[in-house]
Amino acid sequence: MSDETITLGSIAGAFGVKGEVRLKSFCAEPEAIIDYTPLTRSDGKVVQTIVLTGRAKGALVVRMDGITTKEEADALRGVELHALRSQLPALPDDEFYHADLVGLAAVDTGGESLGRVKSVQSNGADDLLEVQAAGLRDTVLVPFTRSIVPTVDLAAGRLVIDPPGGLFED
């Protein structure tokens, strides 16, 4: 593993008036984000401690180092929390960190280019790969399932997509 950073969550704003924040965790188990401290905020400050105090609409409610007022918490809206890759556990062969998928070349089963992975969207069920398709104005959302994406080859920097008919047509 290298020491590049992986985004584990983002602050969605204040919760209440005592400095608690709503934290959107990108971990498979949302509470696991607490286990990876210290984390580095996207503004460069280090967060040594995160304490879970509750839950609110798709987010954790937490207390973080140095945040004691609603105004301080609101000012952090949109700030991301990052961990060094070396802090994270190794994954099984069929699991991937979203950061590893972004930027991969997408090819069809015949090896023809479909584009590049722009982002990974989590919708609660299966993840979706947002692919910036070659020759198309809009991006294409591809279900990230084994049947549609049978091969992910990180070493080669590509993944194979077996798209349902019409998915990559304008």
PyRosetta script that sets phi, psi and omega in degrees:
from pyrosetta import init, pose_from_sequence

init()
pose = pose_from_sequence("MSDETITLGSIAGAFGVKGEVRLKSFCAEPEAIIDYTPLTRSDGKVVQTIVLTGRAKGALVVRMDGITTKEEADALRGVELHALRSQLPALPDDEFYHADLVGLAAVDTGGESLGRVKSVQSNGADDLLEVQAAGLRDTVLVPFTRSIVPTVDLAAGRLVIDPPGGLFED")
pose.set_psi(1, 142.0)
pose.set_omega(1, 177.5)
pose.set_phi(2, -93.2)
pose.set_psi(2, 175.9)
pose.set_omega(2, -179.7)
pose.set_phi(3, -98.2)
pose.set_psi(3, 26.1)
pose.set_omega(3, 173.2)
pose.set_phi(4, -69.9)
pose.set_psi(4, 162.6)
pose.set_omega(4, -177.8)
pose.set_phi(5, -96.6)
pose.set_psi(5, 152.4)
pose.set_omega(5, 177.4)
pose.set_phi(6, -122.3)
pose.set_psi(6, 132.2)
pose.set_omega(6, 177.6)
pose.set_phi(7, -77.1)
pose.set_psi(7, 121.9)
pose.set_omega(7, -178.3)
pose.set_phi(8, -103.7)
pose.set_psi(8, -15.3)
pose.set_omega(8, -178.9)
pose.set_phi(9, -178.7)
pose.set_psi(9, 175.4)
pose.set_omega(9, 176.3)
pose.set_phi(10, -143.9)
pose.set_psi(10, 151.4)
pose.set_omega(10, -179.2)
pose.set_phi(11, -87.1)
pose.set_psi(11, 128.5)
pose.set_omega(11, -176.0)
pose.set_phi(12, -99.4)
pose.set_psi(12, 2.1)
pose.set_omega(12, 177.9)
pose.set_phi(13, 122.6)
pose.set_psi(13, -173.7)
pose.set_omega(13, -176.6)
pose.set_phi(14, -75.7)
pose.set_psi(14, 154.1)
pose.set_omega(14, 170.6)
pose.set_phi(15, -131.5)
pose.set_psi(15, 109.9)
pose.set_omega(15, -177.5)
pose.set_phi(16, 79.6)
pose.set_psi(16, -162.5)
pose.set_omega(16, -173.4)
pose.set_phi(17, -117.7)
pose.set_psi(17, 6.0)
pose.set_omega(17, -175.1)
pose.set_phi(18, -108.3)
pose.set_psi(18, 19.1)
pose.set_omega(18, 175.3)
pose.set_phi(19, 93.6)
pose.set_psi(19, 2.4)
pose.set_omega(19, 175.6)
pose.set_phi(20, -72.7)
pose.set_psi(20, 150.8)
pose.set_omega(20, 179.3)
pose.set_phi(21, -124.0)
pose.set_psi(21, 153.8)
pose.set_omega(21, 170.0)
pose.set_phi(22, -87.4)
pose.set_psi(22, 123.3)
pose.set_omega(22, -176.3)
pose.set_phi(23, -116.5)
pose.set_psi(23, 118.7)
pose.set_omega(23, 175.4)
pose.set_phi(24, -88.1)
pose.set_psi(24, 110.5)
pose.set_omega(24, -179.0)
pose.set_phi(25, -90.6)
pose.set_psi(25, 136.0)
pose.set_omega(25, 177.9)
pose.set_phi(26, -98.5)
pose.set_psi(26, 8.1)
pose.set_omega(26, 179.0)
pose.set_phi(27, -77.6)
pose.set_psi(27, 150.9)
pose.set_omega(27, 178.5)
pose.set_phi(28, -56.6)
pose.set_psi(28, -42.6)
pose.set_omega(28, 171.1)
pose.set_phi(29, -105.8)
pose.set_psi(29, 104.9)
pose.set_omega(29, -171.9)
pose.set_phi(30, -48.9)
pose.set_psi(30, -39.7)
pose.set_omega(30, -178.4)
pose.set_phi(31, -66.6)
pose.set_psi(31, -18.4)
pose.set_omega(31, -177.6)
pose.set_phi(32, -62.7)
pose.set_psi(32, -20.7)
pose.set_omega(32, 179.7)
pose.set_phi(33, -55.9)
pose.set_psi(33, -31.8)
pose.set_omega(33, 180.0)
pose.set_phi(34, -64.2)
pose.set_psi(34, -31.8)
pose.set_omega(34, -177.2)
pose.set_phi(35, -70.9)
pose.set_psi(35, -14.8)
pose.set_omega(35, -174.0)
pose.set_phi(36, -100.3)
pose.set_psi(36, 9.7)
pose.set_omega(36, 177.6)
pose.set_phi(37, -65.8)
pose.set_psi(37, 148.7)
pose.set_omega(37, 5.3)
pose.set_phi(38, -76.3)
pose.set_psi(38, 145.9)
pose.set_omega(38, 176.4)
pose.set_phi(39, -115.2)
pose.set_psi(39, 153.9)
pose.set_omega(39, 177.3)
pose.set_phi(40, -107.6)
pose.set_psi(40, 127.8)
pose.set_omega(40, 176.6)
pose.set_phi(41, -74.6)
pose.set_psi(41, 156.5)
pose.set_omega(41, 179.3)
pose.set_phi(42, -66.1)
pose.set_psi(42, -13.8)
pose.set_omega(42, 174.3)
pose.set_phi(43, -90.3)
pose.set_psi(43, 5.5)
pose.set_omega(43, 174.2)
pose.set_phi(44, 96.1)
pose.set_psi(44, -14.5)
pose.set_omega(44, -179.6)
pose.set_phi(45, -78.2)
pose.set_psi(45, 148.4)
pose.set_omega(45, -178.9)
pose.set_phi(46, -97.4)
pose.set_psi(46, 135.0)
pose.set_omega(46, 176.5)
pose.set_phi(47, -104.5)
pose.set_psi(47, 112.9)
pose.set_omega(47, -179.0)
pose.set_phi(48, -84.3)
pose.set_psi(48, -34.6)
pose.set_omega(48, -173.1)
pose.set_phi(49, -134.1)
pose.set_psi(49, 133.6)
pose.set_omega(49, 171.4)
pose.set_phi(50, -127.4)
pose.set_psi(50, 126.4)
pose.set_omega(50, -179.9)
pose.set_phi(51, -117.5)
pose.set_psi(51, 121.0)
pose.set_omega(51, 178.4)
pose.set_phi(52, -73.2)
pose.set_psi(52, 125.4)
pose.set_omega(52, 178.6)
pose.set_phi(53, -117.3)
pose.set_psi(53, -10.8)
pose.set_omega(53, 179.4)
pose.set_phi(54, 171.6)
pose.set_psi(54, -165.6)
pose.set_omega(54, 179.1)
pose.set_phi(55, -136.4)
pose.set_psi(55, 150.7)
pose.set_omega(55, 176.7)
pose.set_phi(56, -153.2)
pose.set_psi(56, 126.0)
pose.set_omega(56, 174.4)
pose.set_phi(57, 22.6)
pose.set_psi(57, 78.9)
pose.set_omega(57, 174.7)
pose.set_phi(58, 71.3)
pose.set_psi(58, 17.0)
pose.set_omega(58, -179.4)
pose.set_phi(59, -143.9)
pose.set_psi(59, 159.2)
pose.set_omega(59, 171.1)
pose.set_phi(60, -89.0)
pose.set_psi(60, 150.4)
pose.set_omega(60, 171.6)
pose.set_phi(61, -106.0)
pose.set_psi(61, 122.8)
pose.set_omega(61, -174.2)
pose.set_phi(62, -137.6)
pose.set_psi(62, 160.6)
pose.set_omega(62, 168.6)
pose.set_phi(63, -106.6)
pose.set_psi(63, 139.1)
pose.set_omega(63, 179.2)
pose.set_phi(64, -128.7)
pose.set_psi(64, 155.6)
pose.set_omega(64, 178.6)
pose.set_phi(65, -46.3)
pose.set_psi(65, 130.4)
pose.set_omega(65, 169.1)
pose.set_phi(66, 75.7)
pose.set_psi(66, 1.5)
pose.set_omega(66, -179.7)
pose.set_phi(67, -104.5)
pose.set_psi(67, 110.9)
pose.set_omega(67, -174.9)
pose.set_phi(68, -124.4)
pose.set_psi(68, -8.2)
pose.set_omega(68, -178.9)
pose.set_phi(69, -128.1)
pose.set_psi(69, 159.1)
pose.set_omega(69, 176.2)
pose.set_phi(70, -59.4)
pose.set_psi(70, -39.1)
pose.set_omega(70, -178.5)
pose.set_phi(71, -64.6)
pose.set_psi(71, -41.6)
pose.set_omega(71, 177.6)
pose.set_phi(72, -64.7)
pose.set_psi(72, -40.7)
pose.set_omega(72, 179.8)
pose.set_phi(73, -66.2)
pose.set_psi(73, -44.6)
pose.set_omega(73, 178.9)
pose.set_phi(74, -61.7)
pose.set_psi(74, -35.3)
pose.set_omega(74, -179.4)
pose.set_phi(75, -65.8)
pose.set_psi(75, -17.2)
pose.set_omega(75, -178.9)
pose.set_phi(76, -92.7)
pose.set_psi(76, 1.5)
pose.set_omega(76, 179.8)
pose.set_phi(77, -53.1)
pose.set_psi(77, 127.0)
pose.set_omega(77, 178.3)
pose.set_phi(78, 89.8)
pose.set_psi(78, -9.4)
pose.set_omega(78, 178.6)
pose.set_phi(79, -70.8)
pose.set_psi(79, 132.0)
pose.set_omega(79, -179.7)
pose.set_phi(80, -94.5)
pose.set_psi(80, 155.2)
pose.set_omega(80, 176.4)
pose.set_phi(81, -113.7)
pose.set_psi(81, 129.6)
pose.set_omega(81, -174.8)
pose.set_phi(82, -121.1)
pose.set_psi(82, 147.8)
pose.set_omega(82, 173.1)
pose.set_phi(83, -123.3)
pose.set_psi(83, 152.9)
pose.set_omega(83, 172.2)
pose.set_phi(84, -70.0)
pose.set_psi(84, 141.6)
pose.set_omega(84, 179.2)
pose.set_phi(85, -54.5)
pose.set_psi(85, -35.7)
pose.set_omega(85, -178.6)
pose.set_phi(86, -65.8)
pose.set_psi(86, -17.6)
pose.set_omega(86, 176.9)
pose.set_phi(87, -78.7)
pose.set_psi(87, -17.8)
pose.set_omega(87, -172.6)
pose.set_phi(88, -94.5)
pose.set_psi(88, 152.6)
pose.set_omega(88, 179.5)
pose.set_phi(89, -71.7)
pose.set_psi(89, 152.8)
pose.set_omega(89, 172.7)
pose.set_phi(90, -67.8)
pose.set_psi(90, 145.4)
pose.set_omega(90, -178.1)
pose.set_phi(91, -101.8)
pose.set_psi(91, 154.2)
pose.set_omega(91, 172.5)
pose.set_phi(92, -61.1)
pose.set_psi(92, 164.0)
pose.set_omega(92, -176.1)
pose.set_phi(93, -58.2)
pose.set_psi(93, -26.9)
pose.set_omega(93, -175.8)
pose.set_phi(94, -101.6)
pose.set_psi(94, 14.9)
pose.set_omega(94, 176.5)
pose.set_phi(95, -123.5)
pose.set_psi(95, 149.8)
pose.set_omega(95, -174.6)
pose.set_phi(96, -142.1)
pose.set_psi(96, 146.8)
pose.set_omega(96, 169.3)
pose.set_phi(97, -76.3)
pose.set_psi(97, 139.9)
pose.set_omega(97, -180.0)
pose.set_phi(98, -53.4)
pose.set_psi(98, -38.7)
pose.set_omega(98, -178.9)
pose.set_phi(99, -60.5)
pose.set_psi(99, -27.5)
pose.set_omega(99, 179.4)
pose.set_phi(100, -75.1)
pose.set_psi(100, -24.3)
pose.set_omega(100, -177.3)
pose.set_phi(101, -86.6)
pose.set_psi(101, -31.9)
pose.set_omega(101, -178.5)
pose.set_phi(102, -64.6)
pose.set_psi(102, 129.0)
pose.set_omega(102, 179.7)
pose.set_phi(103, 96.2)
pose.set_psi(103, -11.9)
pose.set_omega(103, 179.1)
pose.set_phi(104, -66.6)
pose.set_psi(104, 144.5)
pose.set_omega(104, 172.7)
pose.set_phi(105, -70.9)
pose.set_psi(105, 140.6)
pose.set_omega(105, 177.1)
pose.set_phi(106, -110.5)
pose.set_psi(106, 125.1)
pose.set_omega(106, 178.7)
pose.set_phi(107, -126.4)
pose.set_psi(107, 156.5)
pose.set_omega(107, 176.2)
pose.set_phi(108, -84.9)
pose.set_psi(108, -179.7)
pose.set_omega(108, -176.2)
pose.set_phi(109, -65.5)
pose.set_psi(109, -16.4)
pose.set_omega(109, 176.4)
pose.set_phi(110, -93.8)
pose.set_psi(110, 0.8)
pose.set_omega(110, 178.3)
pose.set_phi(111, 90.3)
pose.set_psi(111, 2.1)
pose.set_omega(111, 179.4)
pose.set_phi(112, -78.0)
pose.set_psi(112, 140.2)
pose.set_omega(112, -178.1)
pose.set_phi(113, -67.0)
pose.set_psi(113, 134.2)
pose.set_omega(113, 174.5)
pose.set_phi(114, -108.1)
pose.set_psi(114, -20.1)
pose.set_omega(114, -179.0)
pose.set_phi(115, 140.2)
pose.set_psi(115, -150.2)
pose.set_omega(115, -179.8)
pose.set_phi(116, -133.7)
pose.set_psi(116, 148.2)
pose.set_omega(116, 177.1)
pose.set_phi(117, -73.3)
pose.set_psi(117, 119.9)
pose.set_omega(117, -178.7)
pose.set_phi(118, -90.5)
pose.set_psi(118, -39.4)
pose.set_omega(118, 179.5)
pose.set_phi(119, -160.9)
pose.set_psi(119, 171.0)
pose.set_omega(119, 174.4)
pose.set_phi(120, -121.3)
pose.set_psi(120, 124.7)
pose.set_omega(120, -179.0)
pose.set_phi(121, -104.5)
pose.set_psi(121, 131.0)
pose.set_omega(121, 176.0)
pose.set_phi(122, -104.6)
pose.set_psi(122, 121.9)
pose.set_omega(122, -177.2)
pose.set_phi(123, -114.7)
pose.set_psi(123, 11.2)
pose.set_omega(123, 179.6)
pose.set_phi(124, 99.0)
pose.set_psi(124, -31.6)
pose.set_omega(124, 175.8)
pose.set_phi(125, -103.4)
pose.set_psi(125, -112.3)
pose.set_omega(125, 176.0)
pose.set_phi(126, -83.4)
pose.set_psi(126, 149.5)
pose.set_omega(126, 174.3)
pose.set_phi(127, -72.5)
pose.set_psi(127, 157.1)
pose.set_omega(127, 176.0)
pose.set_phi(128, -119.8)
pose.set_psi(128, 135.2)
pose.set_omega(128, 173.2)
pose.set_phi(129, -90.9)
pose.set_psi(129, 127.1)
pose.set_omega(129, 173.9)
pose.set_phi(130, -93.1)
pose.set_psi(130, 113.0)
pose.set_omega(130, -176.0)
pose.set_phi(131, -107.8)
pose.set_psi(131, 124.9)
pose.set_omega(131, 172.1)
pose.set_phi(132, -81.4)
pose.set_psi(132, 102.1)
pose.set_omega(132, -172.6)
pose.set_phi(133, -80.0)
pose.set_psi(133, 139.4)
pose.set_omega(133, 176.4)
pose.set_phi(134, -64.0)
pose.set_psi(134, 126.9)
pose.set_omega(134, 176.6)
pose.set_phi(135, 82.2)
pose.set_psi(135, -1.0)
pose.set_omega(135, 178.0)
pose.set_phi(136, -111.5)
pose.set_psi(136, 142.0)
pose.set_omega(136, -179.3)
pose.set_phi(137, -70.1)
pose.set_psi(137, -43.8)
pose.set_omega(137, -177.2)
pose.set_phi(138, -95.4)
pose.set_psi(138, 160.5)
pose.set_omega(138, 174.1)
pose.set_phi(139, -79.7)
pose.set_psi(139, 163.8)
pose.set_omega(139, -179.9)
pose.set_phi(140, -118.0)
pose.set_psi(140, 131.7)
pose.set_omega(140, 176.2)
pose.set_phi(141, -94.0)
pose.set_psi(141, 121.9)
pose.set_omega(141, -176.0)
pose.set_phi(142, -115.6)
pose.set_psi(142, 123.0)
pose.set_omega(142, 176.0)
pose.set_phi(143, -58.8)
pose.set_psi(143, 128.9)
pose.set_omega(143, -178.9)
pose.set_phi(144, -90.1)
pose.set_psi(144, 76.1)
pose.set_omega(144, 177.8)
pose.set_phi(145, -120.1)
pose.set_psi(145, 158.2)
pose.set_omega(145, -178.5)
pose.set_phi(146, -61.4)
pose.set_psi(146, -33.6)
pose.set_omega(146, -178.1)
pose.set_phi(147, -72.1)
pose.set_psi(147, -32.4)
pose.set_omega(147, -179.1)
pose.set_phi(148, -93.1)
pose.set_psi(148, -31.8)
pose.set_omega(148, 177.1)
pose.set_phi(149, -121.6)
pose.set_psi(149, 80.5)
pose.set_omega(149, -174.1)
pose.set_phi(150, -73.3)
pose.set_psi(150, -21.0)
pose.set_omega(150, -175.8)
pose.set_phi(151, -135.7)
pose.set_psi(151, 129.0)
pose.set_omega(151, 170.0)
pose.set_phi(152, -123.3)
pose.set_psi(152, 117.1)
pose.set_omega(152, -178.5)
pose.set_phi(153, -118.7)
pose.set_psi(153, 90.8)
pose.set_omega(153, -177.3)
pose.set_phi(154, -63.5)
pose.set_psi(154, -37.5)
pose.set_omega(154, -178.9)
pose.set_phi(155, -62.0)
pose.set_psi(155, -37.4)
pose.set_omega(155, 179.6)
pose.set_phi(156, -87.5)
pose.set_psi(156, -8.9)
pose.set_omega(156, 179.0)
pose.set_phi(157, 72.0)
pose.set_psi(157, 34.8)
pose.set_omega(157, -178.2)
pose.set_phi(158, -151.1)
pose.set_psi(158, 162.3)
pose.set_omega(158, 171.0)
pose.set_phi(159, -135.2)
pose.set_psi(159, 153.4)
pose.set_omega(159, -178.8)
pose.set_phi(160, -103.8)
pose.set_psi(160, 130.6)
pose.set_omega(160, 178.3)
pose.set_phi(161, -116.8)
pose.set_psi(161, 131.0)
pose.set_omega(161, 173.2)
pose.set_phi(162, -108.4)
pose.set_psi(162, 80.9)
pose.set_omega(162, -169.4)
pose.set_phi(163, -73.4)
pose.set_psi(163, 145.5)
pose.set_omega(163, 171.8)
pose.set_phi(164, -61.0)
pose.set_psi(164, 151.4)
pose.set_omega(164, -178.4)
pose.set_phi(165, -51.9)
pose.set_psi(165, 134.3)
pose.set_omega(165, 175.6)
pose.set_phi(166, 84.5)
pose.set_psi(166, -6.1)
pose.set_omega(166, -175.9)
pose.set_phi(167, -64.0)
pose.set_psi(167, -38.4)
pose.set_omega(167, -177.9)
pose.set_phi(168, -104.1)
pose.set_psi(168, 30.8)
pose.set_omega(168, 178.0)
pose.set_phi(169, -109.9)
pose.set_psi(169, 146.4)
pose.set_omega(169, -178.4)
pose.set_phi(170, -81.3)
pose.dump_pdb("model.pdb")
